Amino acid sequence: MTFARSILASSLALSAGLFASGAGRAGESGLDFELSDGSRFIRLSELPARTTVVNFWRSDCPPCRREMPALAAAARRGTARVVAVALQRPAETQAAPDAVRAALNPPLLSLHGPGEPRGLLARFGDPALSLPHTVVLDARRRPCARRSGEIDAAWLDAAIARCSASQDPS
């Protein structure tokens, strides 16, 4: 088998595995992941159904750090669940500036992404691997708003309102 065919076969097998798990079929079962909060693994699909903001970030990304206070404020208001997924080692998160670490406290749910985030970011609409990347999911975990690049409180509030107004999980 040629090198190109080998790569194609490997890519197809990987894609089949992702879609077989339901992770890529947002219209059917919604987006999902299972990531660590440092003490346990949390599966998005096992959390209670509600509008959810998923933000992918790194501590060495200035726009990621700037938007953390808006994400923390949205989590405190309780209008949506806010999940911050750090695409770095836990030690890098601990070395983040104090304001960022303070924003990562509950009710914001802080998780660590996989060492190789390409597949996860692609499933959440960011194949270019741009950070920060924010996706707002409706109660069925279907994307209803997304942005690659820095968000502000006005965009976040409008996206949460729009997604909360979409279909309920029943």
Secondary structure, 3 states (H helix, E strand, C coil): CCHHHHHHHHHHHHHHHHHHCCCCCCCCCCCCCEEECCCCEEEHHHCCCCCEEEEEECCCCHHHHHHHHHHHHHHHHCCCEEEEEECCCHHHHHCCCHHHHHHCCCCCEEEECCCCCHHHHHHCCCCCCCCCEEEEECCCCCEEEEEECCCCHHHHHHHHHHHHHCCCCC
